[in-house]
Every structure is written in structure tokens, then in C-alpha cells.
Amino acid sequence: MKKIKLFAILATVALALVSCSSKPEKTIENLKNAATGEANASEKYAKFAQKAQADSMFNIAAMFKATSEAEAVHKANHLKVLKELGVDFSPIIEGVNVITTLENLQAAMKGEDYEVSNMYPEFIKIAEQEKAKKALNSFDFAIKVEAKHSQFYNEAISLISSEGNDLNVNKAWEVCPVCGDTYKKGSVEKCNICGTDASKFKTF
């Protein structure tokens, strides 16, 4: 009987050790970094929206409000995966350097390009190696949306640079609450990334 009890205890300990060691440790750190990056991007774009509003560039302001919301969705998704992995984490928000609206757009595009070209591809590669499926899904949502944000910023930069105003920048935007995908209002009936119905989108 004692041997059976001892075996049961050892089996429980071994199972616990396996469980601990099977955690995707690198992906957990990447989720923390991604959540921090998205939280700061959301804060930054909100401040950029305020600056654009003050400059009477209301269409740019609407775009920044939409992208700020999208980054908040990505942050929430990353934090949700961390929570499911048993990790409580609160991103640290840094100060925001607000310049001119054109420079803010350029800075925003640079940040998005880094995430699309460097950060998320590496995070996705590691998540695949560690078989962290939910993290992989969250990263995949983000990288697809960030690529679109970069395109939107690039279009706005071109228009402002050539025309001196934002009158021809798209005026209204929608954000999917599930994956953060960002659309020009009324352009789709459902999210192209996750399939969420457009009636659930948040409008800016």
C-alpha cells in the first residue's frame, strides 16, 4: 500500500513537472512584448488623433482613433492568451512623443513596418516551434492588420504631402472587435480575417 501511495505521489510530481516544462516560455515572453507594444501603440495613436483633431485634420483623427482601437484589440487578445497560460501581466505605458501630424503618420508607419517585417514573423516562428496555437492565432491576427495600417498611413502621407490637407483621406472607419481588422466604413459585410459580421464592428 505504501509503495502504491509513493508511486502515486511520484507520478503526480512528474506530471506537474512535465506540465511546467511544457509551457511555451519563449512565446510567453513574446506575448508580453507584443502586448506592451500594442498597448503603447494604442496610446500613441490616441494622442496622434488628438493632435490631428487640433490641426483640423478630422479624417486623419478618425483614422488614428480606429487604429488605436485595433491595437487595443490586439493587446487584449495577447493578454487573454497569457491569462490562459497562467500568466498575469500588465503592460507598461511609456510617454508619447507627439510631433506634427505628418511626422506622426510617418512614425506610425515605421512602427507598423517593424512589426510586420521583423517582430511578428519572429514571434510566429517561435510560436509554431513551441506549438502555442492560441498565441500563434493572436500573432497572426495582429500581423495581418498591422500590414493594412501601414498601407493606410502611407496613403495618408502621400495625400497630405501632395495636397497639404486631409480632405481626400477616407472619412469613416470600422474596426472588428475580435481581430482588430480595420476597414473603410461600409467596404465589407463581414471581417475578411475572422469572419465577424460587420454589424458588430465599431465605427469611427
Phi and psi in degrees as GROMACS dihedral restraints (atoms count N, CA, C in turn):
[ dihedral_restraints ]
;  ai    aj    ak    al  type     phi  dphi    fc
    3     4     5     6     1   -63.1    20    10
    4     5     6     7     1   -39.3    20    10
    6     7     8     9     1   -64.3    20    10
    7     8     9    10     1   -38.2    20    10
    9    10    11    12     1   -65.6    20    10
   10    11    12    13     1   -43.6    20    10
   12    13    14    15     1   -63.6    20    10
   13    14    15    16     1   -42.2    20    10
   15    16    17    18     1   -62.7    20    10
   16    17    18    19     1   -42.0    20    10
   18    19    20    21     1   -62.4    20    10
   19    20    21    22     1   -41.3    20    10
   21    22    23    24     1   -63.6    20    10
   22    23    24    25     1   -41.1    20    10
   24    25    26    27     1   -64.8    20    10
   25    26    27    28     1   -46.2    20    10
   27    28    29    30     1   -62.3    20    10
   28    29    30    31     1   -39.1    20    10
   30    31    32    33     1   -64.3    20    10
   31    32    33    34     1   -40.6    20    10
   33    34    35    36     1   -64.1    20    10
   34    35    36    37     1   -44.3    20    10
   36    37    38    39     1   -62.9    20    10
   37    38    39    40     1   -44.0    20    10
   39    40    41    42     1   -61.9    20    10
   40    41    42    43     1   -40.9    20    10
   42    43    44    45     1   -63.9    20    10
   43    44    45    46     1   -40.5    20    10
   45    46    47    48     1   -64.5    20    10
   46    47    48    49     1   -41.2    20    10
   48    49    50    51     1   -65.0    20    10
   49    50    51    52     1   -40.9    20    10
   51    52    53    54     1   -63.9    20    10
   52    53    54    55     1   -41.6    20    10
   54    55    56    57     1   -61.5    20    10
   55    56    57    58     1   -42.9    20    10
   57    58    59    60     1   -67.0    20    10
   58    59    60    61     1   -43.7    20    10
   60    61    62    63     1   -72.1    20    10
   61    62    63    64     1   -18.7    20    10
   63    64    65    66     1   -86.5    20    10
   64    65    66    67     1    -1.9    20    10
   66    67    68    69     1   -66.3    20    10
   67    68    69    70     1   139.0    20    10
   69    70    71    72     1   -77.1    20    10
   70    71    72    73     1    78.9    20    10
   72    73    74    75     1   -58.9    20    10
   73    74    75    76     1   -44.0    20    10
   75    76    77    78     1   -65.5    20    10
   76    77    78    79     1   -39.2    20    10
   78    79    80    81     1   -67.6    20    10
   79    80    81    82     1   -35.3    20    10
   81    82    83    84     1   -59.6    20    10
   82    83    84    85     1   -45.6    20    10
   84    85    86    87     1   -64.3    20    10
   85    86    87    88     1   -38.6    20    10
   87    88    89    90     1   -66.8    20    10
   88    89    90    91     1   -36.7    20    10
   90    91    92    93     1   -63.8    20    10
   91    92    93    94     1   -40.3    20    10
   93    94    95    96     1   -62.0    20    10
   94    95    96    97     1   -46.9    20    10
   96    97    98    99     1   -64.1    20    10
   97    98    99   100     1   -40.7    20    10
   99   100   101   102     1   -66.5    20    10
  100   101   102   103     1   -43.1    20    10
  102   103   104   105     1   -62.2    20    10
  103   104   105   106     1   -40.1    20    10
  105   106   107   108     1   -65.0    20    10
  106   107   108   109     1   -43.9    20    10
  108   109   110   111     1   -62.4    20    10
  109   110   111   112     1   -42.4    20    10
  111   112   113   114     1   -69.7    20    10
  112   113   114   115     1   -38.3    20    10
  114   115   116   117     1   -62.5    20    10
  115   116   117   118     1   -43.0    20    10
  117   118   119   120     1   -70.5    20    10
  118   119   120   121     1   -36.2    20    10
  120   121   122   123     1   -64.0    20    10
  121   122   123   124     1   -41.5    20    10
  123   124   125   126     1   -61.4    20    10
  124   125   126   127     1   -44.9    20    10
  126   127   128   129     1   -63.9    20    10
  127   128   129   130     1   -43.8    20    10
  129   130   131   132     1   -62.3    20    10
  130   131   132   133     1   -45.5    20    10
  132   133   134   135     1   -67.8    20    10
  133   134   135   136     1   -31.8    20    10
  135   136   137   138     1   -64.2    20    10
  136   137   138   139     1   -40.6    20    10
  138   139   140   141     1   -70.0    20    10
  139   140   141   142     1   -37.5    20    10
  141   142   143   144     1   -63.9    20    10
  142   143   144   145     1   -34.9    20    10
  144   145   146   147     1   -64.1    20    10
  145   146   147   148     1   -41.6    20    10
  147   148   149   150     1   -62.2    20    10
  148   149   150   151     1   -41.0    20    10
  150   151   152   153     1   -65.2    20    10
  151   152   153   154     1   -44.2    20    10
  153   154   155   156     1   -62.1    20    10
  154   155   156   157     1   -39.7    20    10
  156   157   158   159     1   -61.0    20    10
  157   158   159   160     1   -44.9    20    10
  159   160   161   162     1   -64.4    20    10
  160   161   162   163     1   -29.3    20    10
  162   163   164   165     1   -86.7    20    10
  163   164   165   166     1     6.6    20    10
  165   166   167   168     1    62.7    20    10
  166   167   168   169     1    25.7    20    10
  168   169   170   171     1   -99.9    20    10
  169   170   171   172     1    76.3    20    10
  171   172   173   174     1   -70.3    20    10
  172   173   174   175     1   -29.6    20    10
  174   175   176   177     1   -71.3    20    10
  175   176   177   178     1   -39.6    20    10
  177   178   179   180     1   -65.0    20    10
  178   179   180   181     1   -39.5    20    10
  180   181   182   183     1   -59.9    20    10
  181   182   183   184     1   -43.2    20    10
  183   184   185   186     1   -63.0    20    10
  184   185   186   187     1   -40.2    20    10
  186   187   188   189     1   -64.0    20    10
  187   188   189   190     1   -45.2    20    10
  189   190   191   192     1   -65.1    20    10
  190   191   192   193     1   -35.2    20    10
  192   193   194   195     1   -63.1    20    10
  193   194   195   196     1   -40.6    20    10
  195   196   197   198     1   -66.9    20    10
  196   197   198   199     1   -45.9    20    10
  198   199   200   201     1   -69.2    20    10
  199   200   201   202     1   -31.0    20    10
  201   202   203   204     1   -61.6    20    10
  202   203   204   205     1   -43.2    20    10
  204   205   206   207     1   -64.1    20    10
  205   206   207   208     1   -40.7    20    10
  207   208   209   210     1   -61.5    20    10
  208   209   210   211     1   -42.0    20    10
  210   211   212   213     1   -66.5    20    10
  211   212   213   214     1   -34.0    20    10
  213   214   215   216     1   -65.0    20    10
  214   215   216   217     1   -36.2    20    10
  216   217   218   219     1   -64.4    20    10
  217   218   219   220     1   -43.8    20    10
  219   220   221   222     1   -62.6    20    10
  220   221   222   223     1   -42.7    20    10
  222   223   224   225     1   -58.7    20    10
  223   224   225   226     1   -47.5    20    10
  225   226   227   228     1   -61.7    20    10
  226   227   228   229     1   -39.5    20    10
  228   229   230   231     1   -64.1    20    10
  229   230   231   232     1   -44.3    20    10
  231   232   233   234     1   -63.2    20    10
  232   233   234   235     1   -43.1    20    10
  234   235   236   237     1   -66.1    20    10
  235   236   237   238     1   -34.7    20    10
  237   238   239   240     1   -63.4    20    10
  238   239   240   241     1   -42.5    20    10
  240   241   242   243     1   -65.0    20    10
  241   242   243   244     1   -42.3    20    10
  243   244   245   246     1   -58.9    20    10
  244   245   246   247     1   -43.7    20    10
  246   247   248   249     1   -59.9    20    10
  247   248   249   250     1   -42.2    20    10
  249   250   251   252     1   -67.6    20    10
  250   251   252   253     1   -22.4    20    10
  252   253   254   255     1   -90.1    20    10
  253   254   255   256     1     5.2    20    10
  255   256   257   258     1    84.1    20    10
  256   257   258   259     1    21.2    20    10
  258   259   260   261     1  -116.9    20    10
  259   260   261   262     1   121.7    20    10
  261   262   263   264     1   -94.1    20    10
  262   263   264   265     1   129.4    20    10
  264   265   266   267     1  -147.6    20    10
  265   266   267   268     1   137.3    20    10
  267   268   269   270     1  -123.1    20    10
  268   269   270   271     1   114.5    20    10
  270   271   272   273     1   -62.6    20    10
  271   272   273   274     1   144.5    20    10
  273   274   275   276     1   -91.5    20    10
  274   275   276   277     1   127.3    20    10
  276   277   278   279     1   -93.5    20    10
  277   278   279   280     1   126.1    20    10
  279   280   281   282     1   -93.1    20    10
  280   281   282   283     1   171.2    20    10
  282   283   284   285     1   -69.5    20    10
  283   284   285   286     1   153.0    20    10
  285   286   287   288     1  -108.4    20    10
  286   287   288   289     1   128.8    20    10
  288   289   290   291     1   -94.1    20    10
  289   290   291   292     1   101.9    20    10
  291   292   293   294     1   -94.9    20    10
  292   293   294   295     1   125.2    20    10
  294   295   296   297     1  -117.2    20    10
  295   296   297   298     1  -138.4    20    10
  297   298   299   300     1   -79.6    20    10
  298   299   300   301     1   161.3    20    10
  300   301   302   303     1   -62.4    20    10
  301   302   303   304     1   -39.0    20    10
  303   304   305   306     1   -62.9    20    10
  304   305   306   307     1   -45.0    20    10
  306   307   308   309     1   -67.0    20    10
  307   308   309   310     1   -34.5    20    10
  309   310   311   312     1   -63.3    20    10
  310   311   312   313     1   -41.3    20    10
  312   313   314   315     1   -62.8    20    10
  313   314   315   316     1   -42.0    20    10
  315   316   317   318     1   -64.7    20    10
  316   317   318   319     1   -41.2    20    10
  318   319   320   321     1   -65.9    20    10
  319   320   321   322     1   -40.0    20    10
  321   322   323   324     1   -64.1    20    10
  322   323   324   325     1   -43.5    20    10
  324   325   326   327     1   -64.5    20    10
  325   326   327   328     1   -39.7    20    10
  327   328   329   330     1   -60.6    20    10
  328   329   330   331     1   -42.5    20    10
  330   331   332   333     1   -64.3    20    10
  331   332   333   334     1   -42.2    20    10
  333   334   335   336     1   -65.6    20    10
  334   335   336   337     1   -41.4    20    10
  336   337   338   339     1   -62.7    20    10
  337   338   339   340     1   -36.9    20    10
  339   340   341   342     1   -64.0    20    10
  340   341   342   343     1   -45.1    20    10
  342   343   344   345     1   -63.5    20    10
  343   344   345   346     1   -39.6    20    10
  345   346   347   348     1   -74.2    20    10
  346   347   348   349     1   -39.0    20    10
  348   349   350   351     1   -88.5    20    10
  349   350   351   352     1   -30.2    20    10
  351   352   353   354     1  -121.1    20    10
  352   353   354   355     1   -60.0    20    10
  354   355   356   357     1   -65.0    20    10
  355   356   357   358     1   -59.8    20    10
  357   358   359   360     1   -67.5    20    10
  358   359   360   361     1   -36.3    20    10
  360   361   362   363     1   -58.3    20    10
  361   362   363   364     1   -39.4    20    10
  363   364   365   366     1   -68.3    20    10
  364   365   366   367     1   -42.9    20    10
  366   367   368   369     1   -63.2    20    10
  367   368   369   370     1   -39.6    20    10
  369   370   371   372     1   -65.2    20    10
  370   371   372   373     1   -43.2    20    10
  372   373   374   375     1   -58.5    20    10
  373   374   375   376     1   -45.2    20    10
  375   376   377   378     1   -70.0    20    10
  376   377   378   379     1   -40.1    20    10
  378   379   380   381     1   -61.9    20    10
  379   380   381   382     1   -37.0    20    10
  381   382   383   384     1   -65.3    20    10
  382   383   384   385     1   -42.5    20    10
  384   385   386   387     1   -63.9    20    10
  385   386   387   388     1   -38.8    20    10
  387   388   389   390     1   -89.3    20    10
  388   389   390   391     1     2.1    20    10
  390   391   392   393     1    56.2    20    10
  391   392   393   394     1    39.9    20    10
  393   394   395   396     1   -93.6    20    10
  394   395   396   397     1    81.9    20    10
  396   397   398   399     1   -61.6    20    10
  397   398   399   400     1   -44.2    20    10
  399   400   401   402     1   -69.0    20    10
  400   401   402   403     1   -37.3    20    10
  402   403   404   405     1   -65.2    20    10
  403   404   405   406     1   -41.8    20    10
  405   406   407   408     1   -58.6    20    10
  406   407   408   409     1   -42.3    20    10
  408   409   410   411     1   -64.1    20    10
  409   410   411   412     1   -42.1    20    10
  411   412   413   414     1   -66.0    20    10
  412   413   414   415     1   -42.5    20    10
  414   415   416   417     1   -64.4    20    10
  415   416   417   418     1   -39.0    20    10
  417   418   419   420     1   -65.4    20    10
  418   419   420   421     1   -42.5    20    10
  420   421   422   423     1   -55.2    20    10
  421   422   423   424     1   -50.2    20    10
  423   424   425   426     1   -63.1    20    10
  424   425   426   427     1   -48.1    20    10
  426   427   428   429     1   -63.3    20    10
  427   428   429   430     1   -35.9    20    10
  429   430   431   432     1   -66.8    20    10
  430   431   432   433     1   -39.0    20    10
  432   433   434   435     1   -74.4    20    10
  433   434   435   436     1   -40.6    20    10
  435   436   437   438     1   -60.9    20    10
  436   437   438   439     1   -35.5    20    10
  438   439   440   441     1   -61.5    20    10
  439   440   441   442     1   -38.3    20    10
  441   442   443   444     1   -70.0    20    10
  442   443   444   445     1   -39.8    20    10
  444   445   446   447     1   -59.1    20    10
  445   446   447   448     1   -43.6    20    10
  447   448   449   450     1   -59.0    20    10
  448   449   450   451     1   -40.9    20    10
  450   451   452   453     1   -64.7    20    10
  451   452   453   454     1   -43.2    20    10
  453   454   455   456     1   -61.6    20    10
  454   455   456   457     1   -44.5    20    10
  456   457   458   459     1   -63.5    20    10
  457   458   459   460     1   -41.8    20    10
  459   460   461   462     1   -61.9    20    10
  460   461   462   463     1   -41.7    20    10
  462   463   464   465     1   -63.4    20    10
  463   464   465   466     1   -42.4    20    10
  465   466   467   468     1   -66.7    20    10
  466   467   468   469     1   -40.0    20    10
  468   469   470   471     1   -60.0    20    10
  469   470   471   472     1   -44.4    20    10
  471   472   473   474     1   -62.4    20    10
  472   473   474   475     1   -43.1    20    10
  474   475   476   477     1   -67.6    20    10
  475   476   477   478     1   -45.0    20    10
  477   478   479   480     1   -66.2    20    10
  478   479   480   481     1   -40.3    20    10
  480   481   482   483     1   -64.5    20    10
  481   482   483   484     1   -36.9    20    10
  483   484   485   486     1   -88.6    20    10
  484   485   486   487     1   -30.1    20    10
  486   487   488   489     1  -110.5    20    10
  487   488   489   490     1   -18.4    20    10
  489   490   491   492     1    79.9    20    10
  490   491   492   493     1     4.2    20    10
  492   493   494   495     1  -151.9    20    10
  493   494   495   496     1   178.1    20    10
  495   496   497   498     1  -111.7    20    10
  496   497   498   499     1    21.1    20    10
  498   499   500   501     1   -61.3    20    10
  499   500   501   502     1   -28.6    20    10
  501   502   503   504     1   -99.9    20    10
  502   503   504   505     1     7.5    20    10
  504   505   506   507     1   -77.9    20    10
  505   506   507   508     1   143.6    20    10
  507   508   509   510     1   -51.0    20    10
  508   509   510   511     1   139.1    20    10
  510   511   512   513     1   -92.1    20    10
  511   512   513   514     1   -29.2    20    10
  513   514   515   516     1  -135.2    20    10
  514   515   516   517     1   143.7    20    10
  516   517   518   519     1  -132.7    20    10
  517   518   519   520     1   158.0    20    10
  519   520   521   522     1  -132.4    20    10
  520   521   522   523     1   145.4    20    10
  522   523   524   525     1  -127.6    20    10
  523   524   525   526     1   130.1    20    10
  525   526   527   528     1   -72.2    20    10
  526   527   528   529     1   128.6    20    10
  528   529   530   531     1   -75.3    20    10
  529   530   531   532     1    -9.8    20    10
  531   532   533   534     1   -93.9    20    10
  532   533   534   535     1   -49.0    20    10
  534   535   536   537     1  -115.1    20    10
  535   536   537   538     1    -9.8    20    10
  537   538   539   540     1    85.0    20    10
  538   539   540   541     1     4.0    20    10
  540   541   542   543     1   -58.9    20    10
  541   542   543   544     1   143.9    20    10
  543   544   545   546     1  -119.7    20    10
  544   545   546   547     1   131.7    20    10
  546   547   548   549     1  -132.2    20    10
  547   548   549   550     1   151.7    20    10
  549   550   551   552     1   -69.3    20    10
  550   551   552   553     1   131.6    20    10
  552   553   554   555     1   -52.0    20    10
  553   554   555   556     1   131.1    20    10
  555   556   557   558     1    80.9    20    10
  556   557   558   559     1     7.8    20    10
  558   559   560   561     1   -84.4    20    10
  559   560   561   562     1   -18.6    20    10
  561   562   563   564     1  -139.6    20    10
  562   563   564   565     1   158.3    20    10
  564   565   566   567     1   -95.4    20    10
  565   566   567   568     1   -21.1    20    10
  567   568   569   570     1  -152.2    20    10
  568   569   570   571     1   159.2    20    10
  570   571   572   573     1   -63.3    20    10
  571   572   573   574     1   131.4    20    10
  573   574   575   576     1   -72.4    20    10
  574   575   576   577     1   -18.9    20    10
  576   577   578   579     1   -93.4    20    10
  577   578   579   580     1   -50.6    20    10
  579   580   581   582     1  -114.8    20    10
  580   581   582   583     1    -7.3    20    10
  582   583   584   585     1    85.3    20    10
  583   584   585   586     1     4.4    20    10
  585   586   587   588     1   -63.2    20    10
  586   587   588   589     1   137.0    20    10
  588   589   590   591     1   -65.2    20    10
  589   590   591   592     1   140.2    20    10
  591   592   593   594     1   -62.5    20    10
  592   593   594   595     1   -21.1    20    10
  594   595   596   597     1   -64.0    20    10
  595   596   597   598     1   -17.8    20    10
  597   598   599   600     1   -95.7    20    10
  598   599   600   601     1    -3.1    20    10
  600   601   602   603     1   -67.0    20    10
  601   602   603   604     1   151.8    20    10
  603   604   605   606     1   -95.4    20    10
  604   605   606   607     1   132.9    20    10
  606   607   608   609     1  -103.4    20    10
  607   608   609   610     1   142.9    20    10
